[in-house]
Amino acid sequence: MASGSIEKRGSNSWRLIVEAGDSGVRDKQTKTIKIDDKALLRTTKKLQEYLDDQLHEFKKEIESGEYIKPQKMTLDHFFENEWKPKYAANTDNLSPLSYKTYQTYYASHLKDKLGHKELGVIKTIHLVTFFTDLAKPEARKDGKDKPLSSGTIQYIYRILKNILQRATEWQFIKANPIIGVKRPKVVQTESAYYDEDEAKVIIAALYDEPRKWRLFILGAMIGGFRRGELVGLEWKDIDLINGTIDVVNSISLTEKGKAIEKGPKNKSSKRTVTLPDWYMDELRIYRKEWVKEMWEVKEMKVWKGEEREYVFHGGFGNPYYHSYPYRWWSRFTERRGLKKIRFHDLRHSCATLLIEAGASMKAIQKQLGHAREQTTSDIYAHVTKKLSRDTAEKFNKFSPQNLQLNTSSNPSAK
């Protein structure tokens, strides 16, 4: 049976002492509590009842084995010495790109504000204040005079929740203080894209560029592939007879000159995409050119692809640096004086073109590899609204003003 006592420590702090165990070996645990309620401090009876309740709860935790002794470990120390090597470094938990991004965001936004705090001291209200401050312009680290985007704030929330969840599971803290913090909402912004007329201009310009880059860009625009999916694409994943491409690999990160490969973004991202005949016809031509180039490079003994056959490479067989296609795309649009959108927005253009052609959201979801149909609907809601307006406007030709109805000679119309 555990015994307990209360010891006054300061003007508003008390130490709870609980001893448990048999008569031979007694395990002593202590816990300090502070009371900031001035009204409670002035009432001796209610104050004693509150302290007795706290001691009772403390004894219950000790006896049930639920009590976790507070760790004098900072969030920084846990992040570097526990979370990174024992969780984040495992690719079953985080992809290499996510791991790198988590570290960057932690260093930029979490380290200075929370890194020095002990895990057991971080309270929900501290995190509520932290996320409130994140929405202010001064929270930015790049000097821009505007707040962080709602998406960035939600991503920081996701990182901190992950770290604190591990600390809770591994019993460094009893409860996760972020549980009581509302997940920041993301304000959905309209995605940039090319409509049908703009897409035709881009495609025409691409026919003055190398075939390799034309096929790469069109893979994103009409196939809906992500940049990493195209960088990691191999010939074995292309069915030139049936006109399909299987998405089974992705390269979204390059470290120390080596491509970091992983599977698709999620289960739904692993998919088979059917491409139009004209695209596959040109891909067959490119395949012949690719094989010819490979043998020429191998004869010069400078082939670096080994047994891998990446569809798009810089001439020596190894895949492109993961961000290079974006640089090529930016230079291309600038050089041609074309409307500039992000490389990722080519996927949005693919969806927009499919919506304009009357494809269902379910079909577009499968084409793009979204996990949920709702995700597709949310992202492209502004496109469907525009098309609805355009469709409604087609009925303007039936307006009475346009038809010039003569109701005065038709009594039944009155």
C-alpha positions in Angstrom: 0.0 0.0 0.0 1.4 3.4 -1.0 1.7 6.2 1.6 1.8 9.8 0.7 2.4 13.3 2.1 2.4 16.9 1.0 5.3 19.3 1.5 5.1 23.1 1.0 7.9 24.3 -1.2 7.2 28.0 -2.0 4.4 30.6 -1.9 2.4 28.7 -4.5 4.2 25.3 -4.9 3.9 22.0 -3.1 5.7 18.7 -3.4 3.7 15.5 -3.5 5.6 12.5 -2.0 4.5 8.9 -2.5 6.3 5.8 -1.1 5.3 2.4 -2.4 6.6 -1.1 -1.9 7.0 -3.6 0.9 8.5 -2.8 4.3 12.0 -3.8 3.1 12.3 -1.7 -0.1 10.3 1.5 -0.5 10.2 3.3 -3.8 9.9 7.1 -3.3 8.5 9.2 -6.0 8.0 13.0 -5.9 6.0 15.4 -8.0 5.9 19.2 -7.7 2.7 21.1 -8.5 2.2 24.9 -8.8 -1.1 26.7 -8.2 -1.6 30.0 -10.0 -5.3 30.4 -9.1 -5.1 33.3 -6.5 -8.7 32.7 -5.3 -7.9 29.0 -4.5 -4.7 30.1 -2.7 -6.8 32.3 -0.3 -9.2 29.5 0.8 -7.4 27.1 3.2 -10.1 24.4 3.1 -10.6 24.3 -0.7 -6.8 24.5 -1.2 -6.3 21.5 1.1 -9.0 19.5 -0.7 -7.4 20.3 -4.0 -4.0 19.2 -2.7 -5.5 16.0 -1.3 -7.1 15.2 -4.6 -3.8 15.7 -6.4 -2.0 13.4 -4.0 -4.8 10.8 -4.4 -4.4 10.9 -8.2 -0.6 10.7 -7.9 -0.9 7.7 -5.6 -3.3 6.0 -8.1 -0.8 6.5 -10.9 2.1 5.1 -8.8 0.1 2.0 -7.7 -1.3 1.3 -11.2 2.1 1.7 -12.8 0.9 4.5 -15.1 3.1 7.2 -13.6 5.9 8.3 -15.9 8.7 10.2 -14.3 9.3 13.5 -16.0 12.3 13.4 -18.3 14.7 16.4 -18.2 15.3 15.9 -21.9 14.8 18.8 -24.3 12.8 18.5 -27.5 16.1 19.1 -29.4 17.8 16.2 -27.6 14.9 13.9 -28.3 14.7 15.0 -31.9 18.4 14.4 -32.6 19.1 11.4 -30.4 15.9 9.4 -30.3 13.4 10.4 -33.0 15.9 10.7 -35.9 17.9 7.5 -35.5 15.1 5.3 -34.1 12.2 6.4 -36.2 12.8 8.9 -39.0 15.9 7.2 -40.5 13.8 4.1 -41.2 12.4 4.3 -44.7 9.4 2.2 -43.6 8.4 5.3 -41.5 9.4 8.2 -43.7 10.6 8.5 -47.3 14.1 10.0 -47.7 12.5 13.2 -49.1 10.1 13.5 -46.2 12.9 12.9 -43.7 15.0 15.7 -45.3 12.0 18.0 -45.4 11.1 17.3 -41.8 14.6 18.2 -40.7 14.6 21.5 -42.7 11.2 22.6 -41.3 12.3 21.6 -37.7 15.5 23.7 -38.0 13.6 26.7 -39.6 10.5 26.8 -37.4 10.6 24.5 -34.3 14.1 24.6 -33.0 14.3 28.2 -31.9 10.9 28.3 -30.3 10.5 24.9 -28.7 13.8 23.0 -29.1 15.2 24.2 -25.7 12.1 23.2 -23.7 12.0 20.0 -21.7 9.5 17.5 -23.1 7.6 17.2 -19.8 7.3 21.0 -19.6 5.7 21.5 -23.0 2.0 22.2 -22.5 -0.9 22.4 -24.8 -1.2 26.1 -24.3 2.4 26.6 -25.3 1.6 24.9 -28.6 -1.6 26.9 -29.1 0.5 30.1 -28.7 3.2 28.7 -31.0 0.8 28.0 -33.9 -1.0 31.4 -33.4 2.3 33.1 -33.8 3.2 31.1 -36.9 0.3 32.8 -38.7 2.0 36.2 -38.2 4.3 37.7 -40.9 7.3 37.8 -38.6 7.3 34.0 -38.4 8.8 33.8 -41.9 12.5 33.2 -42.3 12.9 34.3 -45.9 12.2 38.0 -45.3 9.0 38.2 -47.2 6.4 40.5 -45.7 3.5 38.1 -45.6 2.4 35.2 -43.4 3.4 31.6 -44.0 0.9 29.7 -46.2 -1.8 27.6 -44.4 -0.3 24.5 -46.0 3.1 25.3 -44.5 1.6 25.8 -41.0 -0.3 22.5 -41.3 2.9 20.7 -42.4 4.7 22.1 -39.3 1.8 20.8 -37.1 2.2 17.4 -38.8 5.9 17.3 -38.0 5.6 18.3 -34.4 2.7 15.9 -33.8 4.8 13.1 -35.2 7.7 13.9 -32.9 5.6 14.2 -29.8 3.6 11.1 -30.7 6.9 9.1 -30.6 7.8 10.7 -27.3 4.4 9.6 -25.9 4.6 6.0 -27.3 8.1 5.6 -25.9 7.0 6.9 -22.5 9.1 10.0 -22.3 5.9 11.9 -21.6 2.6 10.7 -20.3 0.3 12.6 -22.7 0.9 14.2 -26.1 0.3 18.0 -25.6 -0.6 18.6 -29.2 -3.7 16.5 -28.9 -5.6 19.5 -27.6 -4.4 21.7 -30.5 -6.7 22.0 -33.5 -5.1 20.9 -36.7 -4.6 24.1 -38.8 -6.9 24.3 -41.8 -5.5 24.6 -45.3 -7.1 27.3 -47.4 -7.4 25.6 -50.9 -6.0 28.0 -53.5 -6.8 27.7 -57.2 -4.1 25.7 -59.0 -2.5 27.2 -62.1 -3.0 25.3 -65.3 -3.2 25.4 -69.1 -6.6 25.2 -70.7 -7.1 23.6 -74.1 -6.0 26.5 -76.2 -2.9 27.2 -74.1 -2.0 23.5 -74.1 -2.0 23.5 -77.9 0.5 26.4 -77.9 2.8 24.6 -75.4 2.6 21.4 -77.5 3.4 23.2 -80.7 6.4 24.8 -79.1 7.6 21.4 -77.8 7.9 20.1 -81.3 10.9 22.4 -81.8 12.6 20.8 -78.8 14.5 17.5 -78.4 12.2 14.5 -78.6 13.3 13.4 -75.1 12.1 16.6 -73.4 8.9 16.7 -75.5 8.0 13.2 -74.3 8.9 14.1 -70.7 6.8 17.3 -70.6 3.9 15.7 -72.3 4.1 12.8 -69.9 3.2 15.2 -67.2 0.7 17.2 -69.2 -1.3 14.4 -70.8 -0.3 11.5 -68.6 -0.6 13.3 -65.3 2.7 11.8 -64.1 4.6 13.4 -61.2 8.1 14.7 -61.9 9.7 11.9 -59.7 7.6 9.3 -61.5 9.0 10.4 -64.8 12.6 10.7 -63.5 12.4 7.1 -62.2 10.6 5.6 -65.2 12.3 2.5 -66.8 11.6 0.9 -70.2 10.5 -2.3 -68.5 7.5 -0.4 -67.1 6.3 0.6 -70.6 4.0 -1.6 -72.7 4.6 -0.2 -76.2 2.2 -2.7 -77.7 -0.8 -1.9 -75.5 0.1 1.8 -75.0 0.3 1.8 -71.2 2.8 2.9 -68.6 3.1 1.4 -65.1 4.0 3.7 -62.3 6.1 1.6 -59.8 9.1 3.8 -59.0 9.9 7.4 -58.1 13.0 9.5 -57.7 12.3 12.7 -55.8 15.6 13.2 -54.1 19.3 13.0 -55.1 22.0 12.9 -52.3 25.8 13.0 -52.9 25.1 12.4 -56.6 23.1 9.3 -56.1 19.3 9.0 -56.9 17.2 8.0 -53.9 14.5 5.6 -55.2 11.3 4.7 -53.6 7.9 3.4 -54.5 5.1 5.7 -55.6 3.7 8.3 -53.2 0.9 6.1 -51.9 -1.0 2.9 -52.7 -3.2 4.7 -55.3 -0.1 6.2 -56.9 0.9 2.7 -58.1 -1.1 2.7 -61.3 -1.3 1.9 -65.0 -1.9 4.9 -67.3 -3.1 4.6 -70.9 -1.6 7.1 -73.2 -2.9 8.3 -76.7 -1.7 6.5 -79.8 0.3 9.5 -81.1 2.3 9.7 -77.9 3.1 6.0 -77.9 4.1 6.2 -81.6 6.7 8.8 -80.8 7.8 6.8 -77.8 8.5 3.9 -80.1 10.7 6.1 -82.2 12.5 7.4 -79.1 13.1 3.8 -77.9 15.1 3.1 -81.1 17.1 6.2 -80.7 17.6 5.4 -77.0 19.0 1.9 -77.7 21.3 3.3 -80.4 22.7 5.9 -78.1 23.1 3.3 -75.3 25.3 1.1 -77.4 27.4 4.0 -78.7 28.0 5.1 -75.1 28.8 1.6 -73.9 31.4 1.2 -76.7 33.1 4.3 -75.3 33.0 2.7 -71.9 31.3 5.6 -70.2 27.8 4.1 -69.6 26.8 4.6 -66.0 23.3 3.1 -66.1 24.6 -0.5 -65.5 21.7 -2.8 -66.1 19.0 -0.2 -65.4 17.2 1.4 -68.4 15.9 4.8 -67.3 13.8 6.2 -70.1 15.0 9.8 -69.5 18.7 10.4 -68.7 21.5 12.8 -69.5 23.4 10.7 -72.0 25.2 8.2 -69.8 22.4 6.1 -68.4 22.0 7.3 -64.9 18.8 9.2 -64.0 18.5 13.0 -64.1 19.1 14.9 -60.9 15.6 15.0 -59.4 15.1 18.8 -59.8 16.7 19.2 -63.2 13.4 18.7 -65.2 12.0 21.7 -63.3 15.0 23.9 -64.3 14.6 22.8 -68.0 10.9 23.6 -67.9 11.5 27.0 -66.4 14.1 27.9 -69.0 11.9 26.6 -71.8 8.9 28.7 -70.9 11.1 31.8 -70.4 13.0 31.3 -73.6 9.7 30.9 -75.6 7.9 33.7 -73.8 5.1 31.3 -72.8 2.8 31.5 -69.8 4.8 30.1 -66.9 3.4 27.6 -64.4 5.2 25.2 -62.1 6.2 21.8 -63.4 3.8 20.2 -60.9 1.0 22.4 -62.5 1.3 20.3 -65.6 -0.5 17.6 -63.7 -3.2 20.1 -62.9 -3.4 20.9 -66.6 -3.9 17.2 -67.3 -6.8 17.1 -64.9 -8.3 20.3 -66.3 -8.1 19.0 -69.9 -9.8 15.8 -68.8 -12.5 17.7 -67.0 -13.1 19.9 -70.1 -13.4 16.7 -72.1 -16.1 15.4 -69.8 -14.1 12.8 -67.9 -15.5 11.8 -64.5 -13.7 12.7 -61.2 -13.2 8.9 -60.5 -11.4 8.5 -63.8 -9.2 11.6 -63.2 -8.5 10.3 -59.6 -7.1 7.1 -61.1 -5.2 8.9 -63.8 -3.4 11.1 -61.3 -3.0 8.5 -58.6 -4.9 10.4 -55.8 -5.7 8.4 -52.7 -9.3 9.7 -52.5 -11.8 10.9 -55.1 -12.6 13.8 -52.7 -9.0 15.0 -52.9 -9.4 15.3 -56.7 -12.8 17.1 -56.3 -11.4 19.5 -53.8 -8.4 20.5 -55.9 -10.3 21.0 -59.1 -13.5 22.5 -57.7 -12.8 25.9 -59.2 -12.4 24.2 -62.7 -15.7 22.4 -62.4 -17.4 25.7 -61.3 -16.0 27.5 -64.3 -17.3 24.8 -66.6 -20.7 24.9 -65.0 -20.8 28.7 -65.6 -19.7 28.2 -69.2 -22.4 25.6 -69.7 -25.1 27.8 -68.2 -24.0 30.6 -70.5 -24.6 28.5 -73.5 -28.3 28.9 -72.8 -28.1 32.7 -73.1 -29.2 32.3 -76.8 -32.6 31.3 -75.5 -33.0 34.6 -73.5 -36.3 36.3 -74.4 -34.3 39.4 -75.4 -32.3 37.3 -77.9 -35.4 35.6 -79.2 -37.3 38.9 -79.6 -40.6 37.4 -78.6 -43.7 39.3 -79.6 -46.1 38.5 -76.7 -48.6 41.3 -77.5 -50.1 39.3 -80.4 -50.3 36.1 -78.4 -53.0 36.3 -75.7 -52.0 33.0 -74.1 -48.6 34.3 -73.4 -50.1 37.0 -71.0 
